[in-house]
Amino acid sequence: MMVIFVRHAAVMVDRQTSASSWTLDHQAAAACAPLRAWLQGRDLSWFSSPEHKATATLRLLTDLPYQVVPELAEVSRAGWLDDYRDTVRRFFTVRSSPPLPGWETADAAAARFDRALRDVVGSSSGDRIVICTHGLVLTAWACRDKSTDEALAWWAALTMPALLVMADSEIERWWTSGQVCVSVPLIGR
């Protein structure tokens, strides 16, 4: 079993719309080409967050059908922030409380993502799964047991797009004890 996580490609930021509706930037196809090449020819089951930037990234990676899983969505949050990085720091510092009104907590996001991933892994007939998702929710899940600074460093290291892998032994450890071990980004640097 192998779970391959893909963080979506870079987006065109539009302060007037919610981040969940942003579209990919004009360089997304070129940025996704190395990931597509790496994934090509593998027997994979494909899953995506419902957000446009995730499904559009997934369509750049494969022509195969995929399943949308609502719980793989990015952390829910309200409106544009000029101090986004400071808010993300608070998100990882006090994980059981929202950093601002309208934000999902880090603990809730990680638990939601974990439930969705367990459902996908448990119900998948394939032994290689691709999850196209987002940086903040993936970090909240992957860094649940890490310090604020470690989580921030992990999040900051994620490129757009990025490809990370959780292989057999790591999946078994996660499945039985909840410990998460995901590779550093293999592609996207």
NORSUL-V909757 format. One record per helix or strand of 2 or more residues. SS is the DSSP state (h for helix, s for strand). FROM is the first residue (numbers start at 1). TO is the last residue. If there is no record, write none. Layout:
BEGIN
ss=(SS;SS)
from=(FROM;FROM)
to=(TO;TO)
END
This chain:
BEGIN
ss=(s;s;h;s;h;s;h;s;h;h;h;s;h;h;s;h)
from=(2;11;19;23;28;45;52;67;70;84;106;128;135;148;162;168)
to=(7;12;21;24;39;48;61;68;72;93;123;133;142;157;166;177)
END
